[in-house]
């Protein structure tokens, strides 16, 4: 319809004002004005030699005359608000009723895949609130891309080596007395995290003693006995010492099992895990090759650098003077390896905004190395997530643990649901499932409704509210519609052709029609908050319709059948839209 009106407007401005080629700015009419589409007429004023109002009126008169579906208009300064008949709205509704997956394109496995990297934790501590935002964003972006018909490969790189991992290992050797997850009942990642915190406590105590003995604090940190032990353990690991590797493997296995349990609760999964212990040597050959081409240069101390000052950045180290790699080197090699492992045409890194500079450098280096796919790399840079009480600090053990937060959300959902009487008639098993569905949905929606680029504060109490812009509100709207449709089963034998649409019904249909373009744009922008905002508007619109129009007790069975069909489409879009956010839509609440 928009395309047809644009074509008609092009003809009209040519006929009226002699404008042969022009851009037509046609937008959806704002809610405070009457109309369906709004044409901006300012570009035509020079040719029309009329006021904005007169120019808009002339175009409006011609549109009503020439286009059968334009039944009226109104003018607000230089804006022509076009009023459409019911026909195009009904045609749009007919189209969506024929497509059970309206808004979601079928997957085309013949296309190159899009890779999305997210999570990428360290194996020295459990996942926390920051990881939750990362995982939810990465998973949702992957689902959005899939909804456009494109295959997606979801990956993570697990940081399973280095100083931080050795700190947990040293502390476990010193203080654990052999305790394991099996013996203690403590989840594996929590147990390892416990000793990461324990190491920090030990380091502070040793540094304090050294400082009291007259050692400078910086030197005390380096010379503390526990830190010396960590450095030696790292050397032993790199040398392949069997005992060190055995402890490393054992403790990492505990962590992986713990991570997988949390991932399962969050509803996220990965097609492939990359491990830093496998990738930390990647990239060195690429650097050596780039040296021969003059892309990199070697300084007198033997270190290798790249000069990016021409791009407004600085000079970046890529190999230390002893020939060992830095994180940039590993990321160069890992990116190259991924395009070898999979048939990809894009790679998105979901990483916090503190790494903005790192990814600018990485992408520039890969482009300098001649990889054409470097232009298809992107960094989904997201802001930190805080609690009302402030920031988190993992070394001191004050981090907001992901598992604890999920437990808290489930308990909050139970409390609120029981207080509001949302679980009457459900079995104990059904109740438990519902508490999980509501609690996790509240958490996911609250985080994903915020633009990823913004820093945010997660408030558990606000997120669990059944009113307002929350996950439970959308879930309850879906469950309410399912309840209505269950009562309206008798209408399945009734058919309906075209009915006269009320303003509320038109509003709902117009919103339903926007679902495919919303999904496409959200995938393009890698911004799940666009889908969240759309779903909230749809739920509000449907509830507004239902407040004034009965489905079961409509004026005629034909109208009731139409409204049941309308309700079915809303429930379907809510369910599919929520799934793009990783949220389940319960049928009963």
C-alpha positions in Angstrom: 0.0 0.0 0.0 2.8 2.5 0.9 4.5 1.6 -2.4 1.3 2.3 -4.4 0.7 5.6 -2.7 4.4 6.7 -3.2 4.0 5.9 -6.9 0.7 7.9 -7.1 2.3 10.9 -5.2 5.2 10.9 -7.8 2.7 11.2 -10.6 0.7 13.9 -8.8 3.6 16.2 -8.0 4.8 15.8 -11.6 1.4 16.7 -12.9 0.7 19.5 -10.4 4.1 21.1 -10.0 6.3 19.7 -12.9 8.6 17.8 -10.5 9.8 14.8 -12.6 12.1 13.0 -10.1 11.6 13.3 -6.3 12.0 11.5 -3.1 8.7 10.8 -1.3 8.9 11.0 2.5 6.0 8.8 3.6 5.7 7.9 7.3 3.3 6.3 9.7 1.0 9.0 11.1 1.7 9.9 14.7 -0.9 8.7 17.2 -2.0 12.1 18.2 -3.2 12.9 14.7 -6.0 11.3 12.6 -4.7 9.3 9.7 -2.7 6.3 8.6 0.2 7.7 6.6 1.8 11.1 6.6 3.4 12.8 3.6 6.0 15.5 4.2 5.4 18.2 1.5 8.2 20.6 2.3 10.4 19.3 -0.6 7.7 20.5 -3.1 7.2 24.1 -1.9 9.8 25.7 -4.3 8.1 24.1 -7.3 4.5 24.6 -6.1 5.1 28.3 -5.2 2.4 27.8 -2.5 2.2 27.6 1.3 2.8 24.3 2.9 -0.9 24.0 3.8 -2.0 24.8 0.2 0.6 22.4 -1.3 -0.5 19.6 1.0 -4.2 20.2 0.3 -3.6 20.1 -3.5 -1.8 16.8 -3.2 -4.5 15.5 -0.8 -7.3 16.3 -3.2 -5.5 14.6 -6.0 -4.9 11.5 -3.9 -8.6 11.1 -2.9 -9.5 11.5 -6.6 -6.9 9.1 -8.0 -6.4 6.4 -5.3 -9.5 4.4 -4.4 -8.2 3.5 -0.9 -7.5 7.1 0.1 -10.8 8.3 1.6 -9.7 11.5 3.2 -6.9 13.6 4.6 -6.1 16.4 7.0 -3.3 19.0 6.9 -1.0 20.0 9.8 1.3 22.7 8.5 3.6 20.9 6.0 2.4 17.4 6.8 -0.4 15.7 4.8 -2.1 13.0 7.0 -3.7 10.4 4.7 -6.7 8.4 5.8 -7.1 5.0 4.2 -10.2 2.9 3.8 -10.6 -0.5 5.6 -9.7 -2.4 2.4 -5.9 -2.3 2.6 -6.1 -3.0 6.4 -8.3 -6.0 5.7 -6.1 -7.2 2.9 -3.1 -7.0 5.2 -5.0 -9.0 7.8 -6.0 -11.6 5.3 -2.3 -12.1 4.3 -1.2 -12.7 7.9 -4.0 -15.2 8.6 -2.6 -17.3 5.7 0.9 -17.4 7.3 1.1 -19.3 10.6 4.6 -17.9 11.1 3.9 -14.3 10.2 7.0 -12.2 10.6 9.5 -15.1 10.7 11.1 -16.1 7.4 11.9 -19.8 6.8 15.6 -20.7 7.2 17.7 -20.8 4.0 20.5 -23.2 4.7 22.1 -22.4 1.3 23.1 -18.9 2.5 26.4 -18.2 4.2 26.0 -18.1 8.0 26.2 -15.2 10.4 28.4 -16.0 13.5 27.6 -14.5 16.8 30.1 -14.7 19.7 28.9 -14.1 23.2 29.3 -15.2 26.8 33.1 -16.0 26.6 33.6 -16.3 30.4 36.8 -16.9 32.4 37.0 -20.3 34.2 38.0 -18.8 37.5 34.5 -17.8 38.7 30.8 -18.4 38.0 28.7 -16.4 35.6 27.3 -13.1 37.0 24.8 -10.4 36.2 27.0 -8.9 33.5 27.3 -12.3 31.8 23.5 -12.5 31.9 23.1 -9.3 29.9 25.8 -10.6 27.5 24.2 -14.0 27.0 20.7 -12.6 26.6 21.8 -10.1 24.0 23.9 -12.6 22.1 21.2 -15.2 22.1 18.5 -12.8 21.1 20.5 -11.3 18.3 21.2 -14.8 17.0 17.4 -15.5 17.0 16.6 -12.3 15.3 19.1 -13.0 12.5 17.6 -16.5 12.1 14.2 -15.0 11.8 15.3 -13.2 8.7 16.0 -16.6 7.1 19.8 -16.6 7.6 21.7 -19.4 9.2 23.5 -18.5 12.5 26.5 -20.1 14.2 26.5 -19.3 18.0 30.0 -19.6 19.5 31.9 -18.6 22.6 35.6 -18.5 23.4 36.3 -19.8 26.9 39.2 -18.1 28.7 40.6 -21.2 30.3 44.2 -20.3 30.8 46.4 -17.5 32.2 47.2 -15.8 35.5 43.6 -15.6 36.8 43.0 -19.4 36.3 46.2 -20.2 38.1 45.1 -18.0 41.1 42.2 -20.3 41.7 44.4 -23.4 41.2 47.0 -22.2 43.7 44.3 -21.3 46.3 42.7 -24.7 45.9 46.0 -26.5 46.3 46.8 -24.5 49.5 43.4 -24.4 51.2 40.9 -26.8 49.8 42.0 -30.0 51.5 40.8 -31.9 48.4 37.2 -30.7 48.5 35.2 -31.3 45.2 31.8 -30.4 44.0 30.7 -34.0 44.6 31.8 -34.0 48.2 30.6 -30.5 49.1 27.4 -30.3 47.0 28.7 -26.9 45.7 28.2 -26.2 42.0 31.6 -26.6 40.2 31.9 -23.0 39.0 31.0 -21.7 42.4 33.6 -23.9 44.1 36.4 -22.6 41.8 35.1 -19.1 42.3 35.3 -19.5 46.0 39.1 -20.2 45.7 39.5 -17.2 43.4 38.2 -15.0 46.1 40.3 -16.9 48.7 43.4 -16.2 46.7 42.7 -12.5 46.7 42.3 -12.6 50.4 45.6 -14.4 50.8 47.4 -12.0 48.5 46.1 -8.9 50.4 47.3 -10.5 53.7 50.8 -11.2 52.3 51.1 -7.8 50.7 50.1 -6.2 54.0 52.9 -8.1 55.8 55.5 -7.1 53.1 54.5 -3.4 53.1 54.8 -3.4 56.9 58.3 -4.8 56.4 59.2 -1.8 54.3 58.5 -3.2 50.7 56.8 -0.8 48.3 53.3 -1.9 47.5 53.8 -2.5 43.8 56.8 -4.6 44.5 55.0 -6.4 47.3 52.3 -7.5 44.9 54.9 -9.0 42.6 57.0 -10.6 45.3 54.2 -12.0 47.5 54.8 -15.8 47.9 51.3 -16.7 46.5 51.9 -14.6 43.4 55.3 -16.1 42.8 53.6 -19.5 43.1 51.0 -18.4 40.5 53.7 -17.3 38.0 55.5 -20.6 38.4 52.3 -22.5 37.9 51.7 -20.6 34.7 55.2 -21.5 33.5 54.6 -25.2 34.4 51.3 -25.2 32.5 53.0 -23.7 29.4 55.8 -26.3 29.7 53.2 -29.1 29.8 53.9 -30.3 33.4 51.6 -33.3 33.9 50.6 -32.6 37.5 49.7 -28.9 36.6 47.7 -30.0 33.5 45.9 -32.6 35.5 44.7 -30.1 38.1 43.9 -27.5 35.4 41.8 -30.1 33.6 40.0 -31.2 36.7 39.1 -27.7 37.9 38.1 -26.5 34.4 35.8 -29.6 34.1 34.0 -28.6 37.3 33.5 -25.1 35.9 32.2 -26.3 32.5 29.6 -28.4 34.2 28.6 -25.4 36.3 28.4 -23.1 33.2 26.3 -25.6 31.3 23.8 -25.8 34.1 23.5 -22.0 34.1 23.3 -21.8 30.3 20.5 -24.4 30.4 18.6 -22.3 32.9 19.0 -19.2 30.8 17.9 -21.1 27.7 21.0 -20.4 25.7 23.3 -22.8 23.8 26.3 -22.7 21.5 27.2 -24.5 18.3 30.9 -24.5 19.0 33.1 -23.7 21.9 36.6 -22.2 21.3 39.1 -22.4 24.1 41.9 -20.0 24.7 44.2 -22.9 25.6 43.8 -23.9 21.9 43.8 -20.5 20.3 46.5 -18.6 22.3 49.1 -19.5 19.8 47.0 -18.6 16.8 47.8 -15.4 14.9 51.6 -15.5 15.2 52.1 -16.9 11.7 49.8 -14.2 10.4 51.9 -11.5 12.1 55.1 -13.0 10.6 53.5 -13.0 7.2 52.4 -9.4 7.7 55.9 -8.4 8.7 57.2 -9.6 5.3 54.5 -7.4 3.6 55.4 -4.3 5.6 52.0 -4.3 7.5 53.8 -4.7 10.8 57.3 -3.5 11.9 59.8 -4.8 14.4 61.4 -2.5 17.0 64.9 -2.7 18.3 63.9 -4.7 21.3 62.4 -7.4 19.0 58.8 -6.6 19.7 56.4 -6.3 16.8 54.0 -3.4 16.3 51.5 -1.9 13.8 51.1 1.8 13.2 47.5 2.9 13.0 48.0 6.6 13.5 46.8 7.3 10.0 43.4 5.9 11.1 43.3 8.2 14.1 44.4 5.4 16.5 47.9 4.7 17.9 50.7 2.1 17.5 49.6 -1.3 18.8 51.8 -4.2 20.1 51.1 -7.5 18.5 54.1 -9.6 19.6 56.2 -9.1 22.7 60.0 -8.9 22.5 60.2 -12.6 23.6 58.0 -13.6 20.7 54.9 -14.4 22.9 51.5 -13.2 21.7 49.1 -10.7 23.3 45.3 -10.9 23.3 45.2 -9.0 20.0 47.4 -11.6 18.3 45.1 -14.4 19.5 42.0 -12.5 18.3 43.5 -12.0 14.9 44.2 -15.7 14.6 40.9 -16.8 16.0 38.9 -14.7 13.6 40.8 -16.1 10.7 40.3 -19.6 12.0 36.6 -19.1 12.3 36.2 -18.1 8.7 38.1 -21.3 7.8 35.9 -23.4 10.1 32.6 -22.1 8.8 31.1 -20.6 5.6 30.5 -17.2 7.1 29.7 -13.7 5.7 29.6 -11.9 9.0 30.9 -12.2 12.6 29.4 -10.2 15.5 31.3 -9.9 18.9 28.9 -9.3 21.8 31.3 -7.7 24.3 31.0 -4.8 26.8 31.8 -1.2 25.7 35.1 -1.2 27.6 36.5 -3.1 24.7 35.4 -0.6 22.0 39.0 0.4 21.2 40.2 -3.2 21.1 37.7 -4.1 18.3 38.4 -1.0 16.3 42.1 -2.1 16.2 41.3 -5.7 15.5 39.1 -4.9 12.5 41.6 -2.5 11.1 44.4 -5.0 11.4 42.4 -7.8 9.7 41.5 -5.3 6.9 45.2 -4.4 6.5 46.0 -8.1 6.2 43.7 -8.2 3.2 40.8 -10.2 4.5 37.7 -9.0 2.5 35.4 -10.2 5.2 36.9 -7.7 7.7 34.2 -5.3 6.6 31.6 -7.7 7.8 32.9 -7.8 11.4 30.9 -5.9 14.0 31.1 -5.3 17.7 27.8 -5.2 19.6 29.0 -2.9 22.3 26.8 -2.9 25.3 26.7 -0.9 28.6 27.3 -2.2 32.0 24.4 -3.5 34.1 24.2 -2.4 37.7 21.8 -3.1 40.6 20.1 -0.3 42.6 22.8 -1.0 45.3 25.6 -0.2 42.8 28.4 -1.9 40.9 29.7 -5.4 41.3 33.2 -6.5 42.3 34.1 -10.1 41.6 37.5 -10.4 43.4 35.9 -9.4 46.7 33.2 -11.9 46.2 30.5 -9.3 46.0 29.5 -10.2 42.5 25.8 -10.8 41.7 25.8 -14.5 40.9 23.7 -15.5 37.9 22.3 -18.6 39.6 21.4 -16.7 42.7 19.7 -14.1 40.6 17.7 -16.7 38.7 16.6 -18.3 42.1 15.6 -14.9 43.3 13.5 -14.2 40.2 11.7 -17.6 40.5 10.9 -16.9 44.2 9.7 -13.4 43.4 7.5 -14.8 40.6 6.1 -17.3 43.1 5.3 -14.7 45.7 3.6 -12.3 43.3 1.7 -15.0 41.4 0.2 -16.4 44.5 -0.7 -13.0 45.9 -2.5 -12.1 42.7 -4.2 -15.5 42.4 -2.5 -16.4 39.1 -2.0 -20.0 39.9 -5.4 -21.2 40.9 -6.3 -24.6 39.5 -2.7 -25.5 38.6 -0.9 -28.6 39.9 2.2 -28.2 41.9 4.4 -29.2 38.9 2.5 -26.7 36.7 3.0 -24.0 39.4 6.8 -24.6 39.6 7.1 -24.4 35.8 5.1 -21.2 35.8 7.2 -19.6 38.4 10.3 -20.3 36.4 8.7 -19.1 33.2 7.5 -15.8 34.7 10.7 -15.2 36.8 13.1 -15.8 33.9 10.8 -13.9 31.5 10.8 -10.9 33.8 14.6 -10.9 34.0 15.1 -11.3 30.3 12.5 -8.7 29.2 13.7 -6.1 31.7 17.3 -6.4 30.4 16.4 -6.7 26.7 14.0 -3.9 26.6 16.9 -1.5 27.2 18.9 -0.4 24.2 22.2 -2.4 24.4 24.3 0.7 24.1 22.9 2.1 27.3 24.2 1.4 30.8 21.3 0.1 32.8 20.1 -0.6 36.3 18.4 -4.0 36.8 15.6 -3.7 39.4 14.2 -7.2 40.3 11.1 -5.8 42.0 10.1 -3.6 39.0 10.8 -6.4 36.5 8.3 -8.8 38.1 5.3 -6.4 38.0 2.2 -7.7 36.1 1.4 -4.2 34.9 3.5 -1.9 32.8 6.3 -2.5 30.4 7.4 -5.9 31.8 7.7 -9.5 30.7 4.9 -10.8 33.0 2.5 -8.2 31.5 3.2 -9.6 28.0 3.0 -13.2 29.3 -0.3 -12.5 31.0 -1.7 -10.9 27.9 -0.8 -14.0 25.9 -2.3 -16.3 28.6 -5.5 -14.2 28.6 -5.9 -14.5 24.9 -5.4 -18.3 25.1 -8.1 -18.4 27.7 -10.5 -16.4 25.4 -9.7 -18.6 22.4 -10.3 -21.8 24.5 -13.8 -20.5 25.3 -14.3 -19.5 21.6 -13.8 -23.0 20.2 -17.4 -23.1 19.0 -16.5 -20.3 16.5 -14.3 -22.6 14.5 -17.2 -23.5 12.2 -18.1 -19.8 11.6 -16.6 -17.9 8.7 -16.3 -14.2 8.2 -15.6 -12.1 5.1 -15.0 -8.4 5.6 -16.4 -6.6 8.6 -16.5 -3.0 9.4 -13.5 -2.3 11.5 -13.5 -0.2 14.6 -10.7 2.1 15.4 -9.4 -0.3 18.0 -9.4 -3.2 15.6 -7.7 -1.2 12.9 -5.0 -0.2 15.4 -4.3 -3.8 16.3 -4.1 -5.0 12.7 -1.8 -2.1 11.7 0.5 -3.1 14.5 0.4 -6.8 13.5 1.3 -5.8 10.0 4.5 -4.1 11.3 5.9 -7.3 12.9 8.0 -8.5 9.9 9.6 -5.1 9.3 10.3 -4.7 13.1 12.1 -8.1 13.1 14.1 -7.2 10.0 15.1 -3.8 11.4 16.0 -5.2 14.9 18.1 -7.9 13.2 19.9 -5.3 11.1 20.5 -3.0 14.0 21.3 -6.0 16.4 18.9 -4.4 18.9 16.4 -6.7 20.6 14.9 -3.7 22.4 13.1 -2.8 19.2 11.2 -6.1 19.4 10.5 -5.6 23.1 9.1 -2.2 22.5 6.9 -3.4 19.6 5.5 -6.3 21.7 4.6 -3.9 24.5 2.8 -1.7 22.1 0.9 -4.7 20.6 -0.1 -6.0 24.1 -1.3 -2.5 25.1 -3.3 -2.1 21.8 -4.9 -5.5 22.2 -5.9 -4.9 25.8 -7.4 -1.6 24.7 -9.4 -3.4 22.1 -10.5 -6.1 24.5 -11.7 -3.5 27.0 -14.3 -2.2 24.6 -15.0 -5.1 22.3 -16.2 -8.6 23.4 -14.9 -11.6 21.5 -17.2 -14.3 22.8 -20.3 -12.1 23.1 -19.8 -10.0 19.9 -22.8 -8.6 18.0 -22.9 -11.5 15.6 -21.2 -14.9 15.2 -19.4 -13.6 12.1 -17.9 -10.6 14.1 -17.1 -13.0 16.9 -15.3 -15.3 14.5 -13.3 -12.3 13.1 -12.3 -11.1 16.6 -11.3 -14.6 17.5 -9.1 -14.7 14.4 -7.7 -11.3 15.3 -6.9 -12.6 18.9 -5.3 -15.7 17.4 -2.9 -13.5 15.3 -2.0 -11.4 18.3 -1.3 -14.4 20.5 0.9 -15.9 17.7 2.9 -12.7 17.2 3.3 -12.3 21.0 4.6 -15.9 21.3 7.0 -15.6 18.3 8.2 -12.2 19.4 8.9 -13.3 23.0 10.8 -16.4 21.7 13.1 -14.0 19.8 13.9 -12.6 23.3 14.3 -16.1 24.7 11.1 -15.8 26.6 8.3 -18.4 26.8 4.7 -17.4 26.5 2.6 -19.4 28.9 -1.0 -20.5 27.8 -2.3 -20.4 31.4 -1.7 -18.0 34.3 
